[in-house]
Every structure is written in structure tokens, then in C-alpha cells.
Amino acid sequence: MSRWLERPAHVTDNPGDLPKGFKAAGVAAGIKPSGGMDVGLLVCSEPGCVSATRFTRSGILAAPVVLTQQRARQDAIRVVIVNSGNANAATGNQGFEQAARTQGAAAMAGGVREDQVAVASTGVIGVQLDAGDVIRGIVRARGDLREYGHGDFSEAIQTTDQFAKEVEVDVALSAGTVRLTAQAKGAGMISPNFATMLCFVQTDAALDATFADLLLGLCVERSFDRISVDGQLSTNDTVIFQASGASGVTLEADSEDATKFGEALDWALRKLALDIVRDGEGSKRIGRVVVRGGSNEVVERAARAIANSPLVKAALHGGDPNWGRIVQAVGGALTDTSPLAVDVFIESVQVCAAGMAIKFDQDALNAAVSGDEVEYDVVLPGSGAETEVFFSDLSHEYVTINADYTT
């Protein structure tokens, strides 16, 4: 667990089944050359299931994203069909038609209308997807659906991930205990504004669609919108939150129970977001940069410039407290302000004051940045604004993975 993440006292780790009303499965359908699991199916049996969604902000949207946005009810998704090994992105009308075929097959498998099915894909961009492979996987997955099938589902949605990213907890509320589970994938092509990531969240709490959408939006802003591996924005990012209501515990907006559940969801998504950064395609260390002062726009620009800087990320990988890399990244992002009186702290050690070097204990700082997590604090002129971004380092392995991705 990260020092930057504290689980709420009313949230208890409890590995086990999906929340009431959900079943899942994962199978191998021949999409991945490795022969591993590559089709995941998630089904909610409750007719009153409500949902909320968020998608990539990329200017190029993958076919499954477009299809789900246009042909699925964002507030009533009961079935999720996912394939890995092929992003079905930059594939034109043919790609859209293939996504539509998989949506239809998943609707039949789950016994729901097509507009209650979300489609997601992840993998190589620019390669046509054969819906026949996915449909054959759906047929097999339907027979494997079970309450504890989310382990196979998690494996089926992975690409370059080195480990599964899952949450399985119970949330104690005054009206009763509800279950919260989630599965995510992502390790590369990760940037604030989402990532090459998929995330699916399930609960058996009962809540209306408006509240579900509000909760998801707030929690995504504090989690997946706060991470970067390489500053690259994917074509396929998808987050889907489903609430079956099967527990009989109802969450009323503005109630104490709603607040507690929101805290649980916020913790769960931040945990998954940090897992993605920690995976980071060869990542050795992860960093957190906090920028204060100035306006919201200014601190956001500065934080993202630091998190996405290859120089900062390389220094993080080597355990090198080279604060000059941080200053240059801030200066490059804020070229309209010069000279910039900036303060920089690394692991609480001040290394720069008002834009100038100061004396500090170099040996102590070298030791402080040798751990798995390193924190950077930057203070800009002004007050009232603050933001954070979590980011991974830049490793030799990252270059190797992405240099050979399609070959």
C-alpha cells in the first residue's frame, strides 16, 4: 500500500465474490498471439441496475467507445463485454460494425437489450478486429459466468500489465453492509485526462443514476485524471460503474451513508490509479508532485509538465534528486511568467527558494529519494490553488517494451 493512500475505517478488505447480482468470466478466444485470456464478460442480473460512465477525451475515439456512447444507455448498462489484444481503434466503419456485432452477441448472452451492453477493447491500434473471435469467446464465457469469475475477467482485460489491479471490499454503512469490487488494466500510454486504461466497478448498493454519475465523476477526477506514465492519451479509455441494488441498502444523496460510500469509491479508484502508475511498463519508482499557488490553470500546467517530463522521470528512475529538471519543466510550462520565484522541496527538503539554489544536506536527500515513492512539492507565487499528479519513472524496460510492441 502507498503512503499516499489511507483506507477509510469503514472499508474492509474481503477477497471473495462479486457484489450480489453480478457474475463474470474470462476466456481465451485467440485474439492475443500469446494465447492468453482475451475476452471478458460481466453481467448484472438485476433489471434495475443503474450505471455511470466516463470515456477518453482523445480526438480519435476507438470504435467501441463510439458505439457505447451512441448506442448504449449510459445510466442502465447491465452487460460489459471486453476484449484485449486489439484496440479496434482507427478501424473506420468496419471497426464500428465489428463492435456492433459483439454488442449484439453480448446482449443475447446476458439476456438484455443491446442498449444495455457496453463494449470495450484494448491492445494494438490500427488492426481490424474479427468480431467472430470475440463472439466465440462470448459463447464460452457465458457458460463460465459465476460470482467469483472476476479473477479471470481481470486477467482477460490485461495487455502489458505485470499484475492484476483489483479491489474487493465490504463497506459498512448504517443501513447495512454493501459490497464494492473493481477491476482495472493499464500500464503504458497513460496520461492525465485518462490513460490506456479500462476500469469496471460494481456494487450491490442501491442508488439512482444521477447520484451514480456524480459520484463517478468526482472520484475519477481525483484518481484516473491524476496519473501519468508517459503523457500519452489513449483512444480507448473507459470507466463503467454499475450498481445492482441487490443488497437492499439504498443510498440517498446527501446522507451520511452516501458520504461514506463515496469515500470508499474514492479510495478504491485512487488505489487502482496508483497501481497503474506503479505498474508503469518497467517502472521502478513512482512520484507525486504537488503544486501550490497561482491559479488553478497555472498549477495544473506546472504539475503536468513535471509529471510528463522525460528528464524528471529519468532522474526519478535513477534516484537522482536533480531539482534543476523540475525547475526547467515548470519554466517550460509557464513561459508567460519570468522570472519565476519558485520554491522546490523534494521529500520535504527545500532545494530551491524564490527561484534560487540554497544549501541542503545532499547525502540525506540522496537517501530520501532511494525509496519506492518520491514526493515533490512546488510552490508558485500567489495562493489559493493546489493540485497533484502521480507519475512513474522512465526506465530502460519502458523503451524496450514500446520499441517491440507490434514486432
N, C-alpha and C positions, 0 to 999 in steps of 0.2 A: 504493500500500500504506500501511496505517496504522502509525504509530509504536507502536501498542499491540499489534501482531501481528508475530511473528517466525516465519518458516517454518523448520521443522526442517531440518537439514543433509542428511538422507537423503530429503528430499522435493524433487522436481524438477518444475517446470512443464513440461508437454509436451502442448500442444494436439494433438488427434487423435481417434482412435476411442474409443468406449466400451470398457470392460473386456471381455475375452473372454466370450462367452456372451450379450451384450446387444445389442439393436437398438432403435431408437426412430424416431418420426416425429411431425410436427406438421402439421395441415391446417386449412383454413378450412371450417367447417360451417354458417355462417350464424347462429351464436348471438350474436356481437358485432355490434351495429349498424354498426360501422366496417368490417365485412367482413374483418377480420384473422384470423390463425390463432387457433383457439379450441378445438381438440381435440388432445390429445397422447396418444400410445400408446407405452408402454415394455414390452418383452417380454424375458424371460430364457429361453433355450432349454435351459438345464441343469435336468434333473429334480431334482437335489439342491440347488437354490438354497435358501438359508435367508434369513430376513428378521427384522427387528425394527421396531416401530412406536411412535410417540408421537402423541397427539392433544390437541386443545384441552381445557382444563379448564372451559370455559364451561358454565353451567347450561342453555343452549339449544344443542343439537347439530344441525348440518345433517344432512340425510338421508344423504349419502354417508359421513359419519363414523359414524353409527349402523350403516349397512349394513356397512361394512368391519369395525367392531368385532364385530358379531354374526354375520356370515356369511363372513368370511374368516379363514383360519388365519394368525395374526399371525407365525408362525415359518416360513411356507412360501409367501410371496407371490411369484409369478413374473411377473404382469402388472399394470401400473398404467395405468388409464385416467383422464384428467383433462380437464375442460372449464373454460374461463374464460368470463366474460361473464354467468354466472348461478350463484349460490352454492347453489341448491337447498336453501335454509335457510328455516325457518318455513313449510314447504310441506305438512306433515301426511303422511297415509298416501299421498296421491297422489305426493308427492315421493319417498317411500321406494320406491314401485313403479317410478317412473321410474329411480331409481338402480339398482334390481334389474335392470331391462331392460338398462341399459348394462353392468352386470356380466356378464350372460349373453352379450351380443354380444361383449364383450372376451374372454371365455373361449373362444368359438369362434374368434375371430381369432388368439388366441395358442396355441390347441391345448392348453388346460389346463382343469382343473376350475374351476367357479365359485368354490369356496372358496380358490382360489389367485389371485384377482383383487381388487385394491384399487381403490376408486373415490374420486375426489377432485373437488371443484368449488370455484370461486372466482368472485366477482362480486357482483351485486346480491342482497340478501336479500329474501325475500317475494314472489318471482316464480316461478311454476311453470315447471319445466324440461321441454322437449319432448324426451323420450328419442330420438325419431325423428331429430332433428337430430344428436345425438351418435352414434347408430348409423350414420347415413350417413357421418359423419366417421370412424368406426372402419373402415368398409369401405375408404374411400380411404386411410386411414393404414396399413392392413395392407399394401397394395401398395407403400407408400413406406418400409417398415421397412428400416433399414440401420444399419451400425455407426457411421456418423458423423451419424446423424439427431438427435442431442441438441441441435443448434443450433435446428432447427425446433421440437423438443419444448419447449425453453426459451422460445421466443417464444410458443408456443401456451398456456402456462400463465400468462402475464402479464395484469395488469389495468391499474393506473395506474403500473406500473413504467416508469422512464425508461431503464433499461438492463438487459441480461441479467445474471443472477447465477449464475456457473458456476465450477466448479473442474475442472481436468483435469491430474492429476499422476501421476507414477510414484513409487512408494515402494520404496526399496532396502532389502531385508532379507537376512539371512544365508542364507536358503533360496532366495533369488531375488527378482526384482523383480515387484511387483504393481501393478496399475493402480487408481486411485481417481478417480472422477468424481462430480459432484453438480450439480444444478440447483435453484434456489430462486426464489421470487417473493414479493414483499411490499414495500410502501411506505407504506401507511396502515392504520389500525386495528391498531396494533402496541403490545403491552404485554408486560412480563414475565408469565410464565405462557403464553407463546406469543404469536402475532401473527396478522394476516390473512396468513398465510404458508403456503406449501407448500414442502416440500423433499424431494428424492428423491436418494438416494446409492447408488452402485453400485461394487462391487469384484469382481475375479476371484480374490481370496484365498479360501481355504477355511477356514471356522471353524464351530463349532457354534452353534445358535440361542441357547443360554443365554449364551454369550460375546458374541454379536452384540447381544443385548438389553442386557447390562451395559455394553458399550462405548457404545451409542447413548444410553442413559440418562445416563451420566456426561458425555458430550460435549454433549448437549442442555442439561443443567444449566449448563454453562459457556458456552453460546452463545445459543441462542434464548430461554432463560429469563433472559438478562441484558440484554435490549434493550427500548427503548420509543421509539415515535414520538409517540403521543398518549394512551397509557394506556388504550386501548380493547381489549377482549378479543373475539376473533373467534369465530364459530360453526363455523369450518371448518378450523382449523389441523391440518395433517397432516405428519408426517415419516416417511419409509419408507427403511430401509436394507436393501439386498439384496446378498448375496454369492454369486456363481455357483460359485466353486471351480474355475473352468476353467483357472486358471493352474497348478494343481497344487501351489501353495505353501500349506501348511497352517499355521495359526496356533494354537498350543497356549496356552491360558490360562496366565498367569504366566511365559511365556517372554520372552526379550529381543525376539524378533520381534513378539510380541503388544504389548509396550510401545511399540515403535517405530511399529507400525501405529496404535495408539491415539493416539499423539502426532500422527500425520498426520491422522487423522479429527478430532481436537480442533481442529487448526489449520484444517482445511477448513471446519468448521461455524462456527467463530468468524469466519473471513473472510466467509462468506456472511451471518452475522448483522450484521457491521459494514457490509456492502454494503446490507443492508436499511435500516439506520439512516441511512446516507449518502444513500440514495435519498429516503426520508422525505417524499414529496409536497411538493416545494418547499424542501427542506432546503438551507441554506447552510453550516451548521456542524454538527458533532456533538460531543457532550460525553461525558466519562467521569467518573463520580462514584465515589469510593472512600470508604467509611465504615468506621472502625475503632473498637473499644472496645465496652463493654457486652456484651450477649448477642447471639446470632445473630438472634433475633427483632427486637431493637431496631435493630440496624444495617440489617437488611433493610427495616424500615418507613421508616427515615430515608432510605435511598438511593432507594427507590422514590418517596417523597414529593418528593424533589428532582428526580428524572428526569421525573416526571409533572406538575410544577408549571408552569402556563402562564406565570407570571411569570418563573421561571428560564429557561424555554425561549425566551421573548421576548427576555430580556436576552442570552442566548446568540446569538440571531439577529442582534441589533444590535451584537455585540461589546462589550457593556456589562458591566464587572466589578462588578455591583451585588450585593455579597455579602449585603446585607440580605435579598434574595429567598431565598437559601439558608437563612439562619437562620430566617426565618419558616416555610419549608417543613418544616424539622426540628422546630421548635416545634409546628407543627400536627399532626405525626405522633406526637410524644411528649408529649402533654398531661399524662401522669401524672407527669412529672418537671419540677419547677420550683423554683428557677431552674436552668437547664441550662448548665453550664460547658463550652461547645463551642469547639473550635478550628477555624478555617476557613482553608484555603490554596487559592489559585487560581493555577495554573501555578507551583506551588512558592513563591509569595509569600504569606506569612501576612498575613491581613487582619483576623482576629479571634482573640483569645486569652481563654480562660476566659469566653466569652460577652460580651466587651467589645471595642470598637474599639481598634485600635493604629495607629501611624504606619507608612506604607509608601510606596513610590515609585509614585505614581499614573500618571505617564507611562509608566513601564516596564510596569506592569500593563496599561494600555490597549493597548500594543503587543503584549503577550503573548497577549491574547485576540482578536487580529485575524486569527489563522490559521484553518485549516480544522478544527482539533481543539483542544479546550479541556479541561483536566483540573481537577477539583475534588476536594480532599481534606478530609474532615470527621473530626475526632477527638472522640469522646464519652468521658465518664467511664467508667472500667473498662478491661479489657483482655481479649484472647483471641479476639475476634470480628472478622471483616472480610468485606466484600462489595463488589461492584462492579456498576454498571449503565451501559450505553452508551445514549445518547439523542440524538435530533435536536432541532433548534431548532423554533420555531413561527413560520412565515412567512406573509406575505400570500397567497402562492400556495396554501398548505395550505388556507386558508379558501375561496379561490376554487374549488379542486378539489372540496372536500366540500360546498360550497353548491350546486354544479351537478351533483352526481354522477348523479342519475337524470333530470335535465331537459336 
